[in-house]
Amino acid sequence: MDIEKYIREIPDFPKTGVNFKDITPLLASADATSFCLKQLLALTENQKIDKVVGIESRGFLFGTLLAKELEAGFVPIRKAGKLPHDTLKQPYALEYGMDALEIHEDAIQKGDKVLLHDDILATGGTARAACQLIEKLGGEIVQCNFLIELEFLKGASKIKTYDVRSLLCY
């Protein structure tokens, strides 16, 4: 199956000059979603994974499915102020300004083998902040796994110390 057929490109969204990769057509197809999940699982090569960490919000979509299939726990990383319990915060730079991600302090135990998942790897700032949070809690990142990588933005260079894998590269 060619999952690229299920990725819709939206020009000038969210701002002029950006060609947004929309995965909602993929999610609307049960067959494409199932196929994509199998391909994402294959990227993990049957490694032992204790927790799958998904980055808000589209990282939750396949992240929870991956966790179920891997018989692992799922951990959400969210924008600051969205998690209800005690959190650890990691600021990161945006194109214009700063933002921050948070994770529950008790979400990952020291030595947990972690798969980080998100839908898109773009500039890498969000992924790097997520990796920093996971490691502050003592997690060992087995792999950073993405549905799509926008190679021209060179985001993988910000997380180059990890095993970075993506299904589609643009």
DSSP file with accessible surface (Angstrom, degrees, kcal/mol):
  #  RESIDUE AA STRUCTURE BP1 BP2  ACC     N-H-->O    O-->H-N    N-H-->O    O-->H-N    TCO  KAPPA ALPHA  PHI   PSI    X-CA   Y-CA   Z-CA
    1    1 A M              0   0  105      0, 0.0     2,-1.1     0, 0.0     3,-0.1   0.000 360.0 360.0 360.0 137.5    0.0    0.0    0.0
    2    2 A D    >   -     0   0   83      1,-0.2     3,-1.4     2,-0.0     4,-0.2  -0.782 360.0-177.3 -94.1  95.4    1.3    3.5   -0.8
    3    3 A I  G >  S+     0   0   10     -2,-1.1     3,-2.0     1,-0.3    -1,-0.2   0.741  74.6  75.7 -69.7 -18.2    0.5    5.4    2.3
    4    4 A E  G >  S+     0   0   84      1,-0.3     3,-1.7     2,-0.2    -1,-0.3   0.822  84.6  65.4 -61.2 -28.0    1.8    8.6    0.7
    5    5 A K  G <  S+     0   0  155     -3,-1.4    -1,-0.3     1,-0.3    -2,-0.2   0.718  98.7  54.7 -64.3 -19.8   -1.5    8.7   -1.3
    6    6 A Y  G <  S+     0   0   65     -3,-2.0    20,-0.9    -4,-0.2     2,-0.7   0.332  86.7  92.4 -97.7   4.9   -3.2    9.2    2.1
    7    7 A I    <   -     0   0   20     -3,-1.7     2,-0.4    18,-0.2    16,-0.2  -0.904  64.6-156.4-102.0 115.8   -1.1   12.3    3.0
    8    8 A R  E     -A   22   0A 120     14,-2.4    14,-3.6    -2,-0.7     2,-0.5  -0.777   6.2-142.3 -94.1 134.4   -2.8   15.5    1.9
    9    9 A E  E     -A   21   0A  96     -2,-0.4    12,-0.2    12,-0.2    11,-0.0  -0.859  11.1-165.2 -99.2 126.8   -0.7   18.6    1.4
   10   10 A I  E >   -A   20   0A  55     10,-2.7    10,-2.3    -2,-0.5     3,-0.8  -0.927  16.9-140.1-111.9 107.5   -2.2   21.9    2.4
   11   11 A P  E 3  S+A   19   0A  84      0, 0.0     8,-0.2     0, 0.0     5,-0.1  -0.392  78.6   9.7 -68.9 145.5   -0.3   24.9    1.0
   12   12 A D  T 3  S+     0   0   89      6,-1.0     7,-0.2     1,-0.2     4,-0.2   0.798  92.0 165.3  58.9  37.8    0.2   28.0    3.1
   13   13 A F    <   +     0   0  106      5,-1.6     7,-0.3    -3,-0.8    -1,-0.2  -0.999  66.2   0.3-131.6 132.4   -1.0   26.4    6.4
   14   14 A P  S    S-     0   0   95      0, 0.0     2,-0.3     0, 0.0    -1,-0.2  -0.990 144.5  -3.8 -82.3  -2.4   -0.6   27.4    9.2
   15   15 A K  S >  S-     0   0   87      3,-0.1     3,-2.0     0, 0.0    -3,-0.1  -0.968  91.6 -70.0-146.3 164.1    1.3   30.3    7.5
   16   16 A T  T 3  S+     0   0  125     -2,-0.3     3,-0.1     1,-0.2    -3,-0.0  -0.232 116.9  23.6 -55.6 133.7    2.4   31.4    4.1
   17   17 A G  T 3  S+     0   0   62      1,-0.3     2,-0.5    -3,-0.0    -1,-0.2   0.231  94.7 111.5  94.8 -12.9    5.2   29.2    2.7
   18   18 A V    <   -     0   0   51     -3,-2.0    -5,-1.6     2,-0.0    -6,-1.0  -0.820  53.1-156.5 -96.5 131.2    4.4   26.2    4.8
   19   19 A N  E     -A   11   0A  78     -2,-0.5     2,-0.2    -8,-0.2    -3,-0.0  -0.872  21.3-147.7-105.3  96.6    3.1   23.0    3.0
   20   20 A F  E     -A   10   0A  36    -10,-2.3   -10,-2.7    -2,-0.8     2,-0.9  -0.425   4.6-138.7 -70.2 132.3    1.3   21.2    5.8
   21   21 A K  E     -A    9   0A  18    -12,-0.2     2,-0.6    -2,-0.2   -12,-0.2  -0.833  21.5-159.3 -93.5 106.4    1.3   17.4    5.7
   22   22 A D  E     -A    8   0A  21    -14,-3.6   -14,-2.4    -2,-0.9     4,-0.2  -0.780  16.3-176.7 -94.1 118.6   -2.2   16.4    6.7
   23   23 A I     >  +     0   0    2     -2,-0.6     4,-2.2   -16,-0.2     3,-0.4   0.424  58.2 100.0 -94.4   3.0   -2.6   12.8    8.0
   24   24 A T  H  > S+     0   0   68      1,-0.2     4,-1.9     2,-0.2    -1,-0.2   0.861  78.9  54.9 -63.2 -33.2   -6.4   12.9    8.5
   25   25 A P  H  > S+     0   0   36      0, 0.0     4,-0.6     0, 0.0    -1,-0.2   0.911 108.6  50.1 -64.1 -34.9   -7.1   11.1    5.2
   26   26 A L  H >4 S+     0   0    0    -20,-0.9     3,-1.2    -3,-0.4     7,-0.5   0.940 111.0  48.2 -64.0 -44.9   -4.8    8.3    6.4
   27   27 A L  H 3< S+     0   0   58     -4,-2.2    -1,-0.2     1,-0.3    -3,-0.2   0.803 104.3  61.3 -66.0 -27.7   -6.6    8.2    9.7
   28   28 A A  H 3< S+     0   0   90     -4,-1.9     2,-0.7    -5,-0.2    -1,-0.3   0.651  94.5  72.8 -74.2 -14.6  -10.0    8.1    7.9
   29   29 A S    <X  -     0   0   24     -3,-1.2     4,-2.8    -4,-0.6     5,-0.2  -0.897  65.1-162.3-105.2 115.2   -9.0    4.9    6.2
   30   30 A A  H  > S+     0   0   81     -2,-0.7     4,-2.5     1,-0.2     5,-0.2   0.901  94.5  50.0 -60.1 -39.9   -9.1    1.8    8.4
   31   31 A D  H  > S+     0   0  120      2,-0.2     4,-2.6     1,-0.2    -1,-0.2   0.928 112.4  45.7 -66.0 -43.8   -6.9   -0.1    5.9
   32   32 A A  H  > S+     0   0    0      2,-0.2     4,-2.7     1,-0.2    -2,-0.2   0.908 113.8  49.6 -67.1 -40.0   -4.3    2.7    5.6
   33   33 A T  H  X S+     0   0   24     -4,-2.8     4,-2.6    -7,-0.5    -2,-0.2   0.937 112.6  47.1 -63.1 -46.0   -4.2    3.2    9.4
   34   34 A S  H  X S+     0   0   52     -4,-2.5     4,-2.2    -5,-0.2    -2,-0.2   0.929 113.9  47.4 -61.8 -45.0   -3.7   -0.6   10.0
   35   35 A F  H  X S+     0   0   59     -4,-2.6     4,-2.1     1,-0.2    -2,-0.2   0.924 112.2  49.9 -62.1 -45.6   -1.0   -0.8    7.3
   36   36 A C  H  X S+     0   0    0     -4,-2.7     4,-2.7     1,-0.2     5,-0.2   0.912 108.7  52.6 -61.5 -42.7    0.8    2.3    8.7
   37   37 A L  H  X S+     0   0   21     -4,-2.6     4,-2.6     1,-0.2    -1,-0.2   0.932 108.6  50.3 -59.5 -44.6    0.7    0.8   12.2
   38   38 A K  H  X S+     0   0  130     -4,-2.2     4,-2.1     1,-0.2    -1,-0.2   0.900 111.3  48.9 -61.4 -39.1    2.3   -2.4   11.0
   39   39 A Q  H  X S+     0   0   75     -4,-2.1     4,-1.3     2,-0.2    -2,-0.2   0.906 110.8  49.3 -68.6 -40.1    5.0   -0.4    9.2
   40   40 A L  H  X S+     0   0    0     -4,-2.7     4,-0.7     1,-0.2    -2,-0.2   0.900 110.9  50.8 -64.8 -39.6    5.7    1.7   12.3
   41   41 A L  H ><>S+     0   0   35     -4,-2.6     3,-1.2     1,-0.2     5,-0.6   0.902 105.0  56.8 -63.1 -39.5    5.9   -1.5   14.4
   42   42 A A  H ><5S+     0   0   63     -4,-2.1     3,-1.3     1,-0.3    -1,-0.2   0.839  97.5  63.2 -62.2 -31.3    8.3   -3.0   11.9
   43   43 A L  H 3<5S+     0   0   32     -4,-1.3    -1,-0.3     1,-0.3    -2,-0.2   0.797  96.0  59.1 -62.2 -28.1   10.6    0.0   12.5
   44   44 A T  T X<5S-     0   0    1     -3,-1.2     3,-1.6    -4,-0.7    -1,-0.3   0.631  94.4-146.6 -78.9 -12.8   11.0   -1.1   16.1
   45   45 A E  T < 5 -     0   0  119     -3,-1.3    -3,-0.1    -4,-0.4    -2,-0.1   0.854  61.4 -64.5  50.5  40.4   12.5   -4.5   15.0
   46   46 A N  T 3 <S+     0   0  159     -5,-0.6    -1,-0.3     1,-0.2     2,-0.1   0.786  85.9 166.3  57.8  30.5   10.9   -6.3   18.0
   47   47 A Q    <   -     0   0   66     -3,-1.6     2,-0.5     1,-0.1    -1,-0.2  -0.427  47.3 -98.0 -70.5 154.5   13.0   -4.4   20.5
   48   48 A K        +     0   0  140     -2,-0.1     2,-0.4    66,-0.0    -1,-0.1  -0.613  49.3 179.7 -74.3 120.2   11.9   -4.5   24.2
   49   49 A I        +     0   0    7     -2,-0.5    65,-0.2    21,-0.3     3,-0.1  -0.994  21.5 179.3-129.4 126.8    9.9   -1.4   24.9
   50   50 A D  S    S+     0   0   44     63,-2.5    23,-2.5    -2,-0.4     2,-0.4   0.798  73.5  21.4 -91.5 -36.8    8.4   -0.5   28.3
   51   51 A K  E     -bc  73 114B  40     62,-2.1    64,-2.4    21,-0.2     2,-0.5  -0.996  57.9-153.0-137.5 140.4    6.8    2.8   27.4
   52   52 A V  E     -bc  74 115B   0     21,-3.0    23,-2.8    -2,-0.4     2,-0.5  -0.968  18.4-157.3-107.2 124.9    5.7    4.6   24.3
   53   53 A V  E     -bc  75 116B   0     62,-2.9    64,-3.2    -2,-0.5     2,-0.4  -0.917   7.0-164.8-106.1 123.6    5.9    8.3   24.7
   54   54 A G  E     -bc  76 117B   0     21,-2.2    23,-2.6    -2,-0.5     2,-0.4  -0.898  14.3-133.5-109.7 139.0    3.7   10.4   22.3
   55   55 A I  E  >  -b   77   0B   2     62,-1.5     4,-1.9    -2,-0.4     5,-0.4  -0.773  50.8 -59.6 -93.6 134.4    4.0   14.1   21.7
   56   56 A E  T  4 S-     0   0   44     21,-2.5     2,-0.2    -2,-0.4    -1,-0.1  -0.184  99.8 -18.0 -52.6 139.8    0.9   16.2   21.8
   57   57 A S  T >4 S+     0   0   73     61,-0.0     3,-1.6    62,-0.0     4,-0.5  -0.862 131.6  30.3-107.9 -25.5   -1.3   15.8   20.0
   58   58 A R  T >> S+     0   0   87      1,-0.3     3,-0.8     2,-0.2     4,-0.8   0.755 110.0  68.4 -72.4 -18.4   -0.9   13.9   16.8
   59   59 A G  H 3X S+     0   0    0     -4,-1.9     4,-1.1     1,-0.2    -1,-0.3   0.709  92.1  63.0 -68.2 -16.8    1.8   11.7   18.4
   60   60 A F  H <> S+     0   0   46     -3,-1.6     4,-2.0    -5,-0.4     5,-0.3   0.804  90.8  67.6 -73.8 -29.4   -1.0   10.3   20.6
   61   61 A L  H <> S+     0   0   71     -3,-0.8     4,-0.7    -4,-0.5    -2,-0.2   0.962 118.5  16.2 -62.3 -57.8   -2.8    8.8   17.6
   62   62 A F  H  X S+     0   0    2     -4,-0.8     4,-3.1     2,-0.2     5,-0.2   0.742 118.3  71.6 -85.9 -23.1   -0.4    6.1   16.6
   63   63 A G  H  X S+     0   0    0     -4,-1.1     4,-2.4    -5,-0.3    -2,-0.2   0.920 100.3  44.2 -58.0 -45.1    1.5    6.3   19.9
   64   64 A T  H  X S+     0   0   66     -4,-2.0     4,-2.2     2,-0.2    -1,-0.2   0.896 114.3  50.1 -68.8 -36.9   -1.4    4.6   21.8
   65   65 A L  H  X S+     0   0   62     -4,-0.7     4,-2.3    -5,-0.3    -2,-0.2   0.913 111.2  49.1 -65.6 -41.8   -1.8    2.0   19.1
   66   66 A L  H  X S+     0   0    0     -4,-3.1     4,-2.5     2,-0.2    -2,-0.2   0.929 109.7  52.0 -62.1 -44.3    1.9    1.3   19.1
   67   67 A A  H  X>S+     0   0    4     -4,-2.4     5,-2.8    -5,-0.2     4,-0.5   0.925 109.7  49.2 -59.2 -44.0    1.8    0.9   22.9
   68   68 A K  H ><5S+     0   0  150     -4,-2.2     3,-1.1     1,-0.2    -1,-0.2   0.945 113.8  44.9 -60.8 -48.7   -1.0   -1.5   22.8
   69   69 A E  H 3<5S+     0   0   98     -4,-2.3    -1,-0.2     1,-0.3    -2,-0.2   0.831 115.8  46.7 -66.4 -32.2    0.6   -3.7   20.1
   70   70 A L  H 3<5S-     0   0   39     -4,-2.5   -21,-0.3    -5,-0.2    -1,-0.3   0.429 108.7-124.2 -87.7  -0.7    4.0   -3.6   21.9
   71   71 A E  T <<5 +     0   0  184     -3,-1.1     2,-0.3    -4,-0.5    -3,-0.2   0.908  69.2 131.4  54.3  45.7    2.3   -4.4   25.3
   72   72 A A      < -     0   0   19     -5,-2.8   -21,-0.2    -6,-0.2    -1,-0.2  -0.797  62.7 -99.2-120.4 163.5    3.9   -1.2   26.7
   73   73 A G  E     -b   51   0B  32    -23,-2.5   -21,-3.0    -2,-0.3     2,-0.4  -0.449  33.0-130.3 -76.9 157.4    2.5    1.7   28.7
   74   74 A F  E     -b   52   0B  61    -23,-0.2   -21,-0.2    -2,-0.1   -10,-0.1  -0.936  20.5-171.3-111.8 136.1    1.6    4.9   26.9
   75   75 A V  E     -b   53   0B   8    -23,-2.8   -21,-2.2    -2,-0.4     2,-0.3  -0.987  12.3-145.3-127.2 122.8    2.9    8.3   28.2
   76   76 A P  E     -b   54   0B  38      0, 0.0     2,-0.5     0, 0.0    28,-0.4  -0.684   3.6-158.5 -86.9 138.9    1.7   11.6   26.9
   77   77 A I  E     -b   55   0B   0    -23,-2.6   -21,-2.5    -2,-0.3     2,-0.3  -0.984  26.3-179.4-109.2 128.0    4.0   14.6   26.6
   78   78 A R  E     -F  102   0C  70     24,-2.2    24,-3.0    -2,-0.5     3,-0.1  -0.792  33.3 -84.9-126.4 167.6    1.9   17.8   26.5
   79   79 A K  E >  S-F  101   0C  73     -2,-0.3     3,-1.5    22,-0.2     4,-0.3  -0.310  70.5 -73.7 -63.1 154.1    2.2   21.6   26.2
   80   80 A A  T 3  S+     0   0   37     20,-1.6    -1,-0.2     1,-0.2    20,-0.1  -0.181 117.5  21.1 -55.3 137.0    2.8   23.3   29.5
   81   81 A G  T 3  S+     0   0   68     -3,-0.1    -1,-0.2     2,-0.1    -2,-0.1   0.447  96.5  96.4  87.8   2.9   -0.2   23.5   31.8
   82   82 A K    <   +     0   0  116     -3,-1.5    -2,-0.1    -4,-0.0    -3,-0.1   0.656  62.7  80.1 -99.9 -18.8   -2.2   20.6   30.3
   83   83 A L        -     0   0   20     -4,-0.3    -2,-0.1     1,-0.1     4,-0.1  -0.766  67.0-148.6 -94.9 139.3   -1.2   17.7   32.6
   84   84 A P  S    S+     0   0  125      0, 0.0     2,-0.1     0, 0.0    -1,-0.1   0.631  71.1  57.7 -84.2 -15.1   -3.1   17.5   35.9
   85   85 A H  S    S-     0   0   98      1,-0.2    -2,-0.1     0, 0.0     2,-0.1  -0.390 105.7 -52.8-107.3-175.1   -0.4   15.9   38.2
   86   86 A D        -     0   0   99     -2,-0.1    19,-2.5    18,-0.1    20,-0.4  -0.386  67.8-168.3 -60.6 132.4    3.1   16.9   39.2
   87   87 A T  E     -G  104   0C  36     17,-0.3     2,-0.4    18,-0.1    17,-0.2  -0.824  28.1-135.7-127.7 162.0    5.2   17.6   36.1
   88   88 A L  E     -G  103   0C  45     15,-2.6    15,-1.7    -2,-0.3     2,-0.4  -0.935  30.1-149.8-109.4 137.2    8.7   18.1   34.8
   89   89 A K  E     -G  102   0C 111     -2,-0.4    13,-0.2    13,-0.2    11,-0.0  -0.892  14.7-172.2-116.9 141.6    9.0   21.0   32.3
   90   90 A Q  E     -G  101   0C  23     11,-2.8    11,-2.2    -2,-0.4     2,-0.1  -0.942  13.5-151.6-131.7 111.0   11.4   21.4   29.4
   91   91 A P  E     -G  100   0C  69      0, 0.0     2,-0.3     0, 0.0     9,-0.3  -0.432  17.6-178.1 -74.5 155.8   11.5   24.7   27.5
   92   92 A Y  E     -G   99   0C  14      7,-2.5     7,-2.4    -2,-0.1     2,-0.3  -0.985  27.7-101.2-152.6 156.4   12.5   24.8   23.8
   93   93 A A  E     -G   98   0C  63     -2,-0.3     5,-0.3     5,-0.2     2,-0.2  -0.586  29.1-164.6 -83.8 138.4   13.0   27.4   21.1
   94   94 A L  E >   -G   97   0C  77      3,-2.9     3,-0.6    -2,-0.3     5,-0.0  -0.606  43.9 -93.4-104.2 174.3   10.4   28.1   18.4
   95   95 A E  T 3  S+     0   0  137      1,-0.3     2,-0.4    -2,-0.2    -1,-0.0   0.907 124.2  19.6 -55.7 -41.5   11.0   30.0   15.2
   96   96 A Y  T 3  S-     0   0  185      2,-0.0    -1,-0.3    -3,-0.0     2,-0.3  -0.807 132.3 -26.2-131.5  89.2    9.8   33.1   17.0
   97   97 A G  E <  S- G   0  94C  48     -3,-0.6    -3,-2.9    -2,-0.4     2,-0.3  -0.722  80.4 -61.3 114.1-159.3    9.9   32.7   20.8
   98   98 A M  E     + G   0  93C 124     -2,-0.3     2,-0.3    -5,-0.3    -5,-0.2  -0.883  35.1 177.5-131.0 159.0    9.8   29.9   23.3
   99   99 A D  E     - G   0  92C  54     -7,-2.4    -7,-2.5    -2,-0.3     2,-0.3  -0.846  16.8-138.4-145.2-178.3    7.4   27.1   24.3
  100  100 A A  E     - G   0  91C  11     -9,-0.3   -20,-1.6    -2,-0.3     2,-0.3  -0.997   2.4-151.1-149.7 148.7    7.6   24.2   26.8
  101  101 A L  E     -FG  79  90C   2    -11,-2.2   -11,-2.8    -2,-0.3     2,-0.3  -0.867  15.0-159.2-113.7 154.8    6.6   20.6   27.1
  102  102 A E  E     -FG  78  89C  16    -24,-3.0   -24,-2.2    -2,-0.3     2,-0.3  -0.959   9.7-173.5-135.3 154.6    5.7   18.7   30.2
  103  103 A I  E     - G   0  88C   0    -15,-1.7   -15,-2.6    -2,-0.3     2,-0.2  -0.972  39.8 -96.1-139.4 147.7    5.6   15.1   31.4
  104  104 A H  E >   - G   0  87C  38    -28,-0.4     3,-1.7    -2,-0.3     4,-0.3  -0.494  31.8-130.0 -64.1 137.3    4.2   13.6   34.6
  105  105 A E  T 3  S+     0   0   97    -19,-2.5     3,-0.2     1,-0.3    -1,-0.1   0.732 106.9  44.1 -60.9 -26.2    7.1   13.1   37.1
  106  106 A D  T 3  S+     0   0   94    -20,-0.4    -1,-0.3     1,-0.2   -19,-0.1   0.248  85.7  97.2-103.8  14.1    6.0    9.5   37.7
  107  107 A A  S <  S+     0   0   18     -3,-1.7     2,-0.4     1,-0.1    -1,-0.2   0.790  85.8  35.7 -75.8 -30.1    5.4    8.5   34.1
  108  108 A I  S    S-     0   0    4     -4,-0.3     2,-0.3    -3,-0.2    -1,-0.1  -0.990  72.4-146.7-130.4 135.0    8.7    6.8   33.4
  109  109 A Q    >   -     0   0  106     -2,-0.4     3,-2.5     1,-0.1    28,-0.1  -0.706  40.0 -83.9 -98.3 152.9   10.9    4.8   35.8
  110  110 A K  T 3  S+     0   0  187     -2,-0.3    29,-0.2     1,-0.3    28,-0.1  -0.285 117.8  18.4 -54.6 129.0   14.7    4.7   35.8
  111  111 A G  T 3  S+     0   0   27     27,-3.0    -1,-0.3     1,-0.3    28,-0.2   0.307  84.5 149.0  90.0  -7.7   15.8    2.2   33.2
  112  112 A D    <   -     0   0   23     -3,-2.5    28,-3.5    26,-0.1     2,-0.6  -0.367  49.5-127.2 -58.1 134.5   12.5    2.0   31.2
  113  113 A K  E     - d   0 140B  68     26,-0.2   -63,-2.5    -3,-0.1   -62,-2.1  -0.780  34.8-160.3 -85.1 123.0   13.1    1.3   27.6
  114  114 A V  E     -cd  51 141B   0     26,-3.1    28,-3.0    -2,-0.6    29,-1.2  -0.900  22.9-161.9-120.0 134.2   11.3    4.1   25.7
  115  115 A L  E     -cd  52 143B   0    -64,-2.4   -62,-2.9    -2,-0.4     2,-0.5  -0.959  17.8-153.1-105.0 118.9   10.0    4.5   22.1
  116  116 A L  E     -cd  53 144B   0     27,-2.7    29,-3.3    -2,-0.6     2,-0.4  -0.840  18.3-174.8 -92.1 129.4    9.4    8.2   21.3
  117  117 A H  E     +cd  54 145B   0    -64,-3.2   -62,-1.5    -2,-0.5     2,-0.3  -0.983  15.1 155.8-129.7 139.3    6.7    8.7   18.7
  118  118 A D  E     - d   0 146B  16     27,-1.6    29,-1.1    -2,-0.4    30,-0.2  -0.960  44.2-120.4-147.6 164.5    5.3   11.7   16.8
  119  119 A D  E    S+     0   0B   5     -2,-0.3    29,-2.6   -64,-0.2     2,-0.4   0.912  93.8  23.3 -74.3 -39.8    3.6   12.2   13.5
  120  120 A I  E     - d   0 148B  26     27,-0.2     2,-0.7    26,-0.1    -1,-0.2  -0.985  56.2-155.5-135.4 135.0    6.2   14.5   12.0
  121  121 A L  E     + d   0 149B   3     27,-2.6    29,-2.8    -2,-0.4    34,-0.2  -0.940  36.8 148.2-101.4 111.9    9.8   15.3   12.5
  122  122 A A  S    S-     0   0   32     -2,-0.7    33,-0.9    27,-0.2    34,-0.2   0.520  73.2  -8.9-109.1 -99.7   10.3   18.9   11.3
  123  123 A T  S    S-     0   0   74     32,-0.1    35,-0.1    31,-0.1    -2,-0.1   0.663  86.0-128.8 -80.5 -16.5   12.9   21.2   12.9
  124  124 A G  S  > S+     0   0    5     33,-0.1     4,-2.6    34,-0.1     5,-0.2   0.317  75.7 114.9  91.3  -8.3   13.5   18.7   15.8
  125  125 A G  H  > S+     0   0    4      2,-0.2     4,-2.2     1,-0.2     5,-0.2   0.922  79.3  45.0 -62.6 -43.9   13.1   21.1   18.7
  126  126 A T  H  > S+     0   0   41      2,-0.2     4,-2.4     1,-0.2    -1,-0.2   0.932 114.3  49.1 -66.6 -44.3   10.0   19.4   20.1
  127  127 A A  H  > S+     0   0    4      1,-0.2     4,-2.5     2,-0.2    -2,-0.2   0.909 110.9  50.2 -62.7 -42.1   11.6   16.0   19.7
  128  128 A R  H  X S+     0   0   99     -4,-2.6     4,-2.3     2,-0.2    -1,-0.2   0.931 110.4  49.5 -63.3 -42.9   14.8   17.1   21.4
  129  129 A A  H  X S+     0   0    1     -4,-2.2     4,-2.1    -5,-0.2    -2,-0.2   0.912 110.9  50.7 -61.9 -40.6   12.8   18.6   24.3
  130  130 A A  H  X S+     0   0    0     -4,-2.4     4,-2.4     1,-0.2    -2,-0.2   0.923 109.2  50.6 -63.6 -42.5   10.8   15.4   24.6
  131  131 A C  H  X S+     0   0    1     -4,-2.5     4,-2.5     1,-0.2    -1,-0.2   0.904 108.4  52.9 -61.3 -41.2   14.0   13.3   24.7
  132  132 A Q  H  X S+     0   0   72     -4,-2.3     4,-2.2     1,-0.2    -1,-0.2   0.909 109.4  48.7 -62.3 -41.1   15.4   15.6   27.4
  133  133 A L  H  X S+     0   0    0     -4,-2.1     4,-1.3     2,-0.2    -2,-0.2   0.928 110.9  50.1 -63.7 -46.0   12.3   15.0   29.6
  134  134 A I  H  <>S+     0   0    0     -4,-2.4     5,-2.4     1,-0.2     3,-0.4   0.932 113.2  46.0 -58.9 -45.2   12.5   11.2   29.1
  135  135 A E  H ><5S+     0   0   91     -4,-2.5     3,-1.4     1,-0.2    -1,-0.2   0.860 104.8  60.2 -71.3 -32.1   16.1   11.1   30.1
  136  136 A K  H 3<5S+     0   0  119     -4,-2.2    -1,-0.2     1,-0.3    -2,-0.2   0.833 106.3  49.7 -61.9 -30.8   15.6   13.4   33.1
  137  137 A L  T 3<5S-     0   0   30     -4,-1.3    -1,-0.3    -3,-0.4    -2,-0.2   0.454 126.0-103.7 -86.2  -2.8   13.2   10.8   34.4
  138  138 A G  T < 5 +     0   0   24     -3,-1.4   -27,-3.0     1,-0.3    -3,-0.2   0.535  69.8 148.6  94.6   7.4   15.8    8.0   33.8
  139  139 A G      < -     0   0    6     -5,-2.4     2,-0.6   -29,-0.2    -1,-0.3  -0.439  42.8-136.9 -74.2 149.3   14.3    6.5   30.7
  140  140 A E  E     -d  113   0B  94    -28,-3.5   -26,-3.1    -2,-0.1     2,-0.7  -0.943  17.8-135.7-107.9 115.4   16.5    5.0   28.0
  141  141 A I  E     +d  114   0B  25     -2,-0.6    22,-0.2   -28,-0.2   -26,-0.2  -0.610  24.3 178.6 -78.4 113.9   15.4    6.0   24.5
  142  142 A V  E     -     0   0B  25    -28,-3.0     2,-0.3    -2,-0.7    21,-0.2   0.846  66.9 -15.2 -79.6 -38.0   15.4    3.0   22.3
  143  143 A Q  E     -d  115   0B   0    -29,-1.2   -27,-2.7    19,-0.1     2,-0.5  -0.981  48.2-136.1-165.2 149.6   14.2    4.8   19.2
  144  144 A C  E     -de 116 164B   0     19,-2.9    21,-2.6    -2,-0.3     2,-0.4  -0.986  35.2-171.1-110.1 119.7   12.6    8.0   18.0
  145  145 A N  E     +de 117 165B   0    -29,-3.3   -27,-1.6    -2,-0.5     2,-0.3  -0.937   7.8 179.1-125.4 131.2   10.0    7.0   15.4
  146  146 A F  E     -de 118 166B   1     19,-2.4    21,-1.6    -2,-0.4   -27,-0.2  -0.966  33.1-142.6-132.3 149.7    8.0    9.2   13.1
  147  147 A L  E    S+     0   0B   0    -29,-1.1    21,-2.1    -2,-0.3     2,-0.4   0.930  94.5  17.9 -71.2 -45.1    5.4    8.8   10.4
  148  148 A I  E     -de 120 168B   0    -29,-2.6   -27,-2.6    19,-0.2     2,-0.5  -0.982  62.7-163.5-133.0 138.7    6.9   11.6    8.4
  149  149 A E  E     -de 121 169B  26     19,-2.7    21,-2.6    -2,-0.4     2,-1.2  -0.986  13.2-150.5-119.5 128.8   10.3   13.4    8.3
  150  150 A L    > > -     0   0   20    -29,-2.8     3,-1.9    -2,-0.5     5,-0.5  -0.770  19.1-173.7 -93.7  87.7   10.7   16.7    6.6
  151  151 A E  G > 5S+     0   0  103     19,-1.8     3,-2.0    -2,-1.2    -1,-0.2   0.812  74.1  66.2 -58.5 -34.2   14.4   16.1    5.7
  152  152 A F  G 3 5S+     0   0  138     18,-0.7    -1,-0.3     1,-0.3   -30,-0.1   0.717  96.7  57.1 -65.1 -17.2   15.0   19.6    4.3
  153  153 A L  G < 5S-     0   0   70     -3,-1.9    -1,-0.3   -32,-0.2    -2,-0.2   0.536  99.7-140.2 -89.1  -8.4   14.4   21.1    7.8
  154  154 A K  T X 5 +     0   0  144     -3,-2.0     3,-1.0    -4,-0.3     4,-0.4   0.770  47.5 150.4  58.6  32.7   17.2   18.9    9.2
  155  155 A G  G > < +     0   0    0    -33,-0.9     3,-1.6    -5,-0.5     4,-0.5   0.821  62.4  68.1 -64.6 -30.1   15.4   18.0   12.5
  156  156 A A  G >  S+     0   0   27      1,-0.3     3,-1.2     2,-0.2    -1,-0.2   0.806  88.0  67.7 -61.7 -25.2   17.1   14.7   12.8
  157  157 A S  G X  S+     0   0   67     -3,-1.0     3,-0.7     1,-0.3    -1,-0.3   0.788  94.3  57.2 -66.0 -24.7   20.4   16.5   13.4
  158  158 A K  G <  S+     0   0   81     -3,-1.6    -1,-0.3    -4,-0.4    -2,-0.2   0.641 118.4  31.2 -79.9 -14.8   19.0   17.7   16.8
  159  159 A I  G X  S+     0   0    0     -3,-1.2     3,-2.0    -4,-0.5    -1,-0.2  -0.057  79.0 131.1-128.7  32.9   18.4   14.2   17.9
  160  160 A K  T <   +     0   0  165     -3,-0.7     4,-0.1     1,-0.3    -2,-0.1   0.638  61.2  69.6 -67.7 -14.7   21.2   12.5   16.1
  161  161 A T  T 3  S+     0   0  119     -4,-0.1    -1,-0.3    -3,-0.1     2,-0.2   0.551  96.1  67.5 -78.8  -5.1   22.4   10.6   19.1
  162  162 A Y  S <  S-     0   0   42     -3,-2.0     2,-0.9   -18,-0.0   -19,-0.1  -0.710  98.5 -97.3-109.7 163.7   19.3    8.4   18.9
  163  163 A D        -     0   0   58     -2,-0.2   -19,-2.9   -21,-0.2     2,-0.5  -0.722  47.7-167.6 -78.9 107.4   18.1    5.8   16.5
  164  164 A V  E     +e  144   0B  35     -2,-0.9     2,-0.4   -21,-0.2   -19,-0.2  -0.904  10.8 172.9-105.9 125.2   15.7    8.0   14.3
  165  165 A R  E     -e  145   0B  59    -21,-2.6   -19,-2.4    -2,-0.5     2,-0.3  -0.990   7.2-179.3-135.1 143.8   13.4    6.2   11.9
  166  166 A S  E     -e  146   0B  23     -2,-0.4   -19,-0.2   -21,-0.2   -18,-0.1  -0.984  26.8-143.9-140.1 148.1   10.5    7.5    9.7
  167  167 A L  E    S+     0   0B  39    -21,-1.6     2,-0.4    -2,-0.3   -19,-0.2   0.896  90.3  27.1 -76.4 -42.7    8.1    5.8    7.3
  168  168 A L  E     -e  148   0B  21    -21,-2.1   -19,-2.7   -22,-0.2     2,-0.4  -0.960  66.5-164.3-125.2 140.2    8.0    8.7    4.8
  169  169 A C  E      e  149   0B  60     -2,-0.4   -19,-0.2   -21,-0.2   -21,-0.0  -0.988 360.0 360.0-124.5 134.4   10.6   11.4    4.0
  170  170 A Y              0   0   61    -21,-2.6   -19,-1.8    -2,-0.4   -18,-0.7  -0.920 360.0 360.0-120.9 360.0   10.0   14.6    2.1
